[in-house]
Amino acid sequence: MQTVYFRLSLTAEQIRSYYEGVARQVIVRASDGRRVQFPAQWLRRFVTLEGVHGLFEMRFGDDRKLIDFQRVGD
């Protein structure tokens, strides 16, 4: 299993493009330097009036399929 940590700081305006379907994928730089791409729909449960902010954790199985995606800090 692999674990990837990354920070996100998206304003409400920025996250709107994901909701409107203009942007379907999010690309981030993980804390270990890896580039990680994932479907924007995974962020929906973390959206607030201010946007999406915080430290996130993604865990993948050996087959590279997502096991867990959660916010773990500010």
Secondary structure, DSSP 8 states (H G I E B T S, - for coil): -EEEEEEEEE-HHHHHHHHTTS--EEEEE-TTS-EEEEEGGGGGGG-BTTBEEEEEEEEE-TTS-EEEEEEEE-
